[in-house]
Amino acid sequence: MEQQVAQAPPALVFSPLEAQRMARREWQNPSVLERDTAHGRVWYIRFRRKHTAWVDGKPVIKRVEEWNELGLCCKMSKRQAERKKDEILRGVNNECFAINSSMPWEDFVRVFDQNHVASLAVPTQNNYRQQMRCHITPALTEYRLGQIGPLEVQRIFIGKEADLARQTRTTIRGVLRAAFSCAKKWKLVETDPMEGVEVGGGPRKVRECKVPTLDEVRDLMVLCEGDVPLLIESLCATGMRISEAAGLEADDLDFAAGLIHVRRRRCRGDVGDTKTFAGARDLPMGNVGDALAAHVAGKGPHDTVFLYNGLPIVDNALLDNYVTPRMVKLGIKFPGFGWHTFRRLHLSLMSQQGLTLFDLRHQAGHSSIKTTQKYIADDIGRRAGAARGLSIVSRKDCAGIDREKALSA
């Protein structure tokens, strides 16, 4: 027994053996007692009912004493009072109190956060906690873990269908799947309520896949100061994520080979591995190489390339407080215009150079080619030119064929 408990993963809140022990039935048979009340002398019983409590993040069962009046002594005999006692205690003694299924949803969220979310990358942690706080917990706060089934989960998406974009609802479903997958792995539930759950229809896109013109980007760079203009130019020239550019060190710039070695990311002050395995890649510097060489000339090998006010950049703060007000001033701000817009512009321009979708995937550092497809802005002019260049049978050709047939007949 001791050896099994020692081998249990430390992330588990409690072992399955402990859960079985706490699910054990207990028999109570209290005596029927008498006492005086404001209404007269009454028959009553005292018994203990089990309730779930959470101490230091661990589940415990507390037994709370209850006093239950059976009736007035002048209106029922003791034998009748004992029969009523048996009816009440039948439900109490038949309780098989499984602590895992009785866990309140908010308590499970805390366990999930400590044992799973905390091990994820910081940006993913922020995303999980935001979805839980804003959308999931408000809908499930009145439920216990064992009460949540596919119907309860589906109602979340039915209620959000008119308000949230399909992509946001898909993200919520991913967070819920991770949560219930952990709950099943930790033996807190036996079935997965996410089976068959659909995110629904509704609005699929709330933002147009739009990119600024090169002139608009140049105007923005002129209005910015410090390292920001070179940062924007580097994003447009290489297609790096803003977190990858923020994590660059001088030693990552290989000017002899003309390559940028992307090996880490700095997201909102947190430094770690790249977002995906495919994100660790080498990128050609393009036309920004000379400007980068001059920029890092006085830096040490491990000095950060891009700074703001002498400190490594914090991407969201720099965008909200510095770059976006200048976009608004120039009149080029549109919904969704952020750091990723420069990345989308780069991939769209590279696509016009004739690169295949597979080449663009490696350039972007995407794990899936489906993600790359979403980044490339539509070029209707290019498609129109390609359509005009097609060699197909025209109505004019068909008219000539008909005349030849008529003459030969």
C-alpha positions as CSV (number, residue, x, y, z in Angstrom):
1,M,0.0,0.0,0.0
2,E,2.7,2.5,1.0
3,Q,4.7,1.6,-2.2
4,Q,1.7,2.4,-4.4
5,V,1.1,5.8,-2.8
6,A,4.7,6.7,-3.2
7,Q,4.7,5.9,-6.9
8,A,1.6,8.1,-7.5
9,P,2.4,11.2,-9.6
10,P,2.8,14.3,-7.4
11,A,0.5,16.2,-9.7
12,L,-2.5,14.2,-8.5
13,V,-4.6,15.8,-5.8
14,F,-5.3,12.4,-4.2
15,S,-4.8,8.8,-5.1
16,P,-7.6,6.6,-6.6
17,L,-7.3,4.4,-3.5
18,E,-8.0,7.3,-1.3
19,A,-11.0,8.2,-3.4
20,Q,-12.4,4.7,-3.0
21,R,-11.9,4.9,0.7
22,M,-13.7,8.2,0.9
23,A,-16.6,6.8,-1.2
24,R,-17.3,4.1,1.5
25,R,-20.9,3.9,2.9
26,E,-21.4,4.5,6.6
27,W,-24.4,3.3,8.7
28,Q,-26.2,5.6,11.2
29,N,-29.1,4.6,13.5
30,P,-29.6,7.4,16.0
31,S,-32.2,7.2,18.8
32,V,-35.5,9.1,18.7
33,L,-35.3,11.8,21.3
34,E,-37.6,14.4,22.8
35,R,-37.3,18.1,23.5
36,D,-39.4,21.1,24.3
37,T,-39.9,23.8,21.6
38,A,-42.1,26.9,21.2
39,H,-44.6,24.7,19.4
40,G,-44.7,22.0,22.1
41,R,-42.8,18.8,22.8
42,V,-41.4,17.2,19.7
43,W,-39.7,14.0,18.5
44,Y,-36.3,14.6,16.9
45,I,-33.1,12.8,15.7
46,R,-29.5,13.9,15.4
47,F,-27.3,12.5,12.6
48,R,-24.3,13.6,10.5
49,R,-24.4,14.4,6.8
50,K,-21.3,14.5,4.7
51,H,-20.2,17.6,2.8
52,T,-17.2,18.3,0.5
53,A,-14.6,20.8,1.8
54,W,-11.3,21.9,0.3
55,V,-8.3,22.4,2.5
56,D,-5.0,23.6,1.0
57,G,-6.2,22.6,-2.4
58,K,-7.0,19.0,-1.3
59,P,-10.5,17.4,-1.0
60,V,-11.8,16.3,2.4
61,I,-15.1,15.1,3.7
62,K,-16.6,17.0,6.6
63,R,-19.4,15.6,8.7
64,V,-21.9,18.2,9.7
65,E,-24.4,17.4,12.5
66,E,-28.0,18.0,11.7
67,W,-31.1,18.1,14.0
68,N,-34.3,16.9,12.3
69,E,-37.7,17.3,13.9
70,L,-40.0,14.3,13.2
71,G,-43.3,15.8,14.6
72,L,-45.2,16.7,17.8
73,C,-45.3,14.1,20.5
74,C,-49.1,14.8,21.0
75,K,-49.8,14.0,17.3
76,M,-47.6,10.9,16.7
77,S,-46.5,7.9,18.8
78,K,-42.8,7.0,19.2
79,R,-43.3,4.1,16.8
80,Q,-44.6,6.5,14.1
81,A,-41.6,8.7,14.8
82,E,-39.2,5.8,14.3
83,R,-40.8,5.0,11.0
84,K,-40.3,8.5,9.8
85,K,-36.7,8.4,11.1
86,D,-36.1,5.3,9.0
87,E,-37.4,7.1,5.9
88,I,-35.0,10.0,6.4
89,L,-31.9,7.8,7.2
90,R,-32.5,5.5,4.3
91,G,-31.2,8.2,1.9
92,V,-28.4,9.2,4.3
93,N,-27.1,5.7,4.8
94,N,-27.3,4.8,1.1
95,E,-25.0,7.7,0.2
96,C,-21.9,6.6,-1.7
97,F,-20.1,9.9,-1.4
98,A,-17.5,9.9,-4.2
99,I,-15.5,13.0,-3.6
100,N,-14.2,13.3,-7.1
101,S,-17.6,13.7,-8.7
102,S,-18.8,16.1,-6.0
103,M,-16.0,18.6,-6.6
104,P,-17.4,22.1,-7.4
105,W,-16.3,23.4,-10.8
106,E,-14.4,26.4,-9.4
107,D,-12.4,24.1,-7.1
108,F,-11.5,21.9,-10.1
109,V,-10.5,25.0,-12.1
110,R,-7.9,25.8,-9.3
111,V,-6.6,22.2,-9.4
112,F,-6.4,22.3,-13.2
113,D,-4.6,25.6,-13.1
114,Q,-2.0,24.4,-10.5
115,N,-1.3,21.0,-12.1
116,H,-1.6,21.6,-15.8
117,V,-1.9,25.2,-16.9
118,A,1.1,26.3,-14.8
119,S,3.3,23.9,-16.9
120,L,2.4,25.5,-20.2
121,A,4.1,28.5,-21.9
122,V,3.2,31.8,-20.4
123,P,1.2,33.0,-23.5
124,T,-0.8,29.8,-23.4
125,Q,-1.3,30.2,-19.7
126,N,-2.8,33.6,-20.2
127,N,-5.1,32.3,-23.0
128,Y,-6.4,29.4,-20.9
129,R,-7.0,31.6,-17.8
130,Q,-8.8,34.3,-19.9
131,Q,-11.1,31.7,-21.5
132,M,-11.8,30.2,-18.1
133,R,-12.5,33.5,-16.4
134,C,-14.5,35.2,-19.1
135,H,-16.5,32.4,-20.8
136,I,-16.3,28.9,-19.1
137,T,-16.5,29.4,-15.4
138,P,-19.5,31.8,-15.5
139,A,-21.4,29.2,-17.3
140,L,-20.4,26.2,-15.1
141,T,-20.0,27.8,-11.7
142,E,-23.2,26.3,-10.3
143,Y,-22.3,22.7,-11.3
144,R,-20.2,20.1,-9.6
145,L,-17.7,18.1,-11.8
146,G,-19.9,15.0,-11.9
147,Q,-22.9,16.9,-13.0
148,I,-21.4,18.3,-16.2
149,G,-22.3,16.3,-19.3
150,P,-22.3,16.9,-23.1
151,L,-25.6,18.8,-22.8
152,E,-24.3,21.3,-20.2
153,V,-21.2,21.9,-22.3
154,Q,-23.2,22.3,-25.5
155,R,-25.3,25.0,-23.9
156,I,-22.2,27.1,-23.5
157,F,-21.7,27.2,-27.2
158,I,-25.4,27.7,-27.9
159,G,-25.3,30.8,-25.7
160,K,-22.1,32.2,-27.2
161,E,-23.0,31.5,-30.9
162,A,-24.4,35.0,-31.6
163,D,-21.8,36.9,-29.7
164,L,-18.4,35.2,-30.3
165,A,-16.6,34.4,-33.5
166,R,-16.3,30.8,-34.5
167,Q,-12.6,30.8,-34.0
168,T,-13.0,32.0,-30.4
169,R,-15.5,29.3,-29.7
170,T,-13.1,26.8,-31.1
171,T,-10.5,28.0,-28.7
172,I,-12.9,27.6,-25.8
173,R,-13.6,24.1,-26.9
174,G,-9.9,23.3,-26.9
175,V,-9.5,24.6,-23.3
176,L,-12.5,22.5,-22.2
177,R,-11.0,19.4,-23.9
178,A,-7.7,19.9,-22.1
179,A,-9.5,20.4,-18.8
180,F,-11.7,17.3,-19.0
181,S,-8.9,15.2,-20.4
182,C,-6.9,16.0,-17.3
183,A,-9.9,15.3,-15.1
184,K,-10.3,11.8,-16.7
185,K,-6.6,11.1,-16.4
186,W,-6.6,12.1,-12.7
187,K,-9.6,9.8,-12.1
188,L,-11.9,12.6,-11.2
189,V,-14.5,11.6,-13.9
190,E,-15.1,8.4,-15.8
191,T,-16.4,9.8,-19.1
192,D,-15.4,12.8,-21.2
193,P,-18.4,15.2,-21.7
194,M,-16.7,16.8,-24.7
195,E,-17.6,13.9,-27.0
196,G,-19.8,15.1,-29.8
197,V,-19.9,18.8,-28.7
198,E,-20.0,21.2,-31.6
199,V,-19.1,24.9,-31.5
200,G,-22.0,25.8,-33.7
201,G,-22.3,28.2,-36.7
202,G,-22.7,31.9,-36.4
203,P,-20.1,34.5,-37.5
204,R,-17.0,32.8,-38.8
205,K,-14.9,35.9,-39.2
206,V,-15.0,39.3,-37.5
207,R,-11.9,40.7,-39.2
208,E,-11.0,41.0,-42.8
209,C,-7.6,39.5,-43.8
210,K,-6.2,42.9,-44.6
211,V,-2.6,44.2,-45.0
212,P,-1.4,47.8,-45.2
213,T,0.3,49.2,-48.3
214,L,4.1,49.6,-48.4
215,D,3.7,53.4,-48.4
216,E,1.6,53.2,-45.2
217,V,4.3,51.1,-43.5
218,R,7.0,53.6,-44.5
219,D,4.9,56.5,-43.2
220,L,4.5,54.6,-39.9
221,M,8.3,54.0,-39.6
222,V,9.0,57.7,-40.2
223,L,6.7,58.6,-37.3
224,C,8.3,56.2,-34.9
225,E,11.7,56.6,-33.1
226,G,14.4,54.6,-31.5
227,D,14.5,50.9,-32.4
228,V,10.9,50.7,-33.4
229,P,11.4,51.6,-37.2
230,L,14.0,48.9,-37.6
231,L,11.8,46.5,-35.7
232,I,8.9,47.1,-38.1
233,E,11.3,46.8,-41.1
234,S,12.7,43.5,-39.8
235,L,9.2,42.1,-39.2
236,C,8.2,43.0,-42.8
237,A,11.5,41.7,-44.3
238,T,11.7,38.4,-42.4
239,G,8.1,37.5,-41.3
240,M,9.2,36.8,-37.7
241,R,6.7,36.8,-34.9
242,I,7.0,39.8,-32.6
243,S,8.0,37.5,-29.8
244,E,10.8,36.0,-31.9
245,A,12.1,39.5,-32.8
246,A,11.9,40.6,-29.1
247,G,13.9,37.5,-28.1
248,L,16.8,38.1,-30.6
249,E,20.3,38.6,-29.3
250,A,23.2,40.0,-31.2
251,D,24.8,36.6,-31.5
252,D,21.7,35.3,-33.4
253,L,22.6,37.5,-36.4
254,D,24.9,35.7,-38.8
255,F,26.0,38.4,-41.1
256,A,28.5,36.2,-42.9
257,A,25.7,33.8,-44.0
258,G,23.0,36.5,-44.2
259,L,20.8,34.5,-41.8
260,I,18.9,35.2,-38.6
261,H,18.9,32.2,-36.2
262,V,15.5,32.2,-34.4
263,R,16.0,30.1,-31.2
264,R,13.9,31.7,-28.5
265,R,10.9,34.0,-27.9
266,R,10.3,36.8,-25.5
267,C,6.5,37.2,-24.9
268,R,5.4,40.0,-22.6
269,G,8.6,39.8,-20.6
270,D,8.8,36.0,-20.4
271,V,11.7,34.3,-22.2
272,G,11.4,30.7,-23.4
273,D,11.4,28.4,-26.4
274,T,9.8,29.3,-29.6
275,K,6.0,29.0,-29.9
276,T,6.4,25.7,-31.9
277,F,9.1,23.3,-32.8
278,A,8.9,24.6,-36.3
279,G,9.5,28.2,-35.0
280,A,13.2,27.4,-34.3
281,R,14.5,28.1,-37.8
282,D,16.9,30.1,-39.9
283,L,15.6,33.1,-41.8
284,P,17.3,35.1,-44.6
285,M,17.9,38.7,-43.6
286,G,17.0,40.1,-47.0
287,N,17.5,43.8,-47.5
288,V,17.5,44.5,-43.7
289,G,21.0,43.0,-43.2
290,D,23.0,46.2,-43.5
291,A,20.7,48.1,-41.1
292,L,20.9,45.3,-38.5
293,A,24.7,45.2,-38.8
294,A,25.0,48.9,-38.1
295,H,22.4,48.6,-35.2
296,V,24.3,45.9,-33.3
297,A,27.8,47.2,-34.0
298,G,28.3,48.2,-30.4
299,K,26.4,45.4,-28.7
300,G,27.8,42.3,-26.9
301,P,27.0,38.8,-28.1
302,H,24.1,38.3,-25.7
303,D,22.7,41.8,-25.7
304,T,19.1,42.1,-26.8
305,V,18.8,43.5,-30.4
306,F,15.6,45.6,-30.0
307,L,15.0,47.8,-27.0
308,Y,12.4,50.4,-26.0
309,N,13.5,53.0,-23.4
310,G,16.6,51.0,-22.8
311,L,14.8,47.8,-21.9
312,P,13.8,44.7,-23.8
313,I,10.4,45.4,-25.5
314,V,7.1,44.2,-24.0
315,D,5.2,43.6,-27.2
316,N,1.6,44.4,-26.1
317,A,2.6,47.5,-24.1
318,L,4.7,48.9,-27.0
319,L,1.8,48.3,-29.5
320,D,-0.9,49.8,-27.3
321,N,1.0,52.8,-25.9
322,Y,3.3,53.7,-28.8
323,V,2.6,52.2,-32.2
324,T,-1.2,52.2,-32.3
325,P,-1.6,55.9,-31.5
326,R,0.7,56.7,-34.5
327,M,-1.4,54.4,-36.7
328,V,-4.5,56.3,-35.6
329,K,-2.7,59.7,-36.3
330,L,-1.8,58.6,-39.8
331,G,-5.4,57.2,-40.4
332,I,-4.1,53.8,-41.3
333,K,-5.5,51.9,-38.3
334,F,-8.0,49.2,-39.1
335,P,-9.5,46.4,-36.9
336,G,-6.8,43.8,-36.3
337,F,-3.8,46.0,-37.3
338,G,-1.1,44.8,-35.0
339,W,2.3,43.1,-35.0
340,H,1.0,40.1,-36.9
341,T,-0.1,42.4,-39.7
342,F,3.5,43.0,-40.7
343,R,4.0,39.2,-40.6
344,R,1.0,38.7,-42.9
345,L,2.3,41.4,-45.2
346,H,5.6,39.6,-45.5
347,L,4.0,36.3,-46.3
348,S,1.7,37.9,-48.9
349,L,4.6,39.6,-50.6
350,M,6.6,36.4,-50.6
351,S,3.7,34.5,-52.1
352,Q,3.7,37.1,-55.0
353,Q,7.4,36.2,-55.6
354,G,6.3,32.7,-56.6
355,L,7.1,30.8,-53.4
356,T,5.0,27.6,-52.8
357,L,2.8,27.2,-49.7
358,F,5.3,24.8,-48.3
359,D,8.1,27.3,-48.6
360,L,6.0,29.9,-46.9
361,R,5.2,27.5,-44.1
362,H,8.9,27.1,-43.3
363,Q,9.4,30.9,-43.6
364,A,6.6,31.5,-41.1
365,G,7.6,28.7,-38.7
366,H,4.1,27.2,-38.7
367,S,3.5,23.6,-37.6
368,S,0.5,23.3,-39.9
369,I,0.2,24.4,-43.5
370,K,-3.5,25.3,-42.8
371,T,-2.3,28.1,-40.5
372,T,-0.1,29.5,-43.3
373,Q,-3.1,29.7,-45.6
374,K,-4.9,32.1,-43.3
375,Y,-2.0,34.6,-43.4
376,I,-1.8,35.2,-47.1
377,A,-3.9,38.2,-48.2
378,D,-6.0,37.7,-51.3
379,D,-4.6,39.5,-54.4
380,I,-7.6,39.9,-56.8
381,G,-5.4,41.7,-59.3
382,R,-3.0,38.8,-59.6
383,R,-5.8,36.3,-60.0
384,A,-7.5,38.5,-62.7
385,G,-4.2,38.7,-64.6
386,A,-3.8,34.9,-64.4
387,A,-7.4,34.4,-65.6
388,R,-6.8,36.7,-68.7
389,G,-3.7,34.7,-69.6
390,L,-5.5,31.3,-69.7
391,S,-5.8,29.7,-73.2
392,I,-9.3,28.4,-73.4
393,V,-12.0,28.0,-76.1
394,S,-13.9,31.3,-76.5
395,R,-17.3,32.1,-78.0
396,K,-15.5,33.6,-80.9
397,D,-13.7,30.3,-81.6
398,C,-17.0,28.4,-81.3
399,A,-18.7,30.7,-83.8
400,G,-15.9,29.9,-86.3
401,I,-16.2,26.2,-85.8
402,D,-20.0,26.4,-86.5
403,R,-19.4,28.3,-89.7
404,E,-16.9,25.7,-91.0
405,K,-19.4,22.9,-90.2
406,A,-22.1,24.7,-92.1
407,L,-19.9,25.2,-95.2
408,S,-18.7,21.6,-95.2
409,A,-22.3,20.4,-95.1
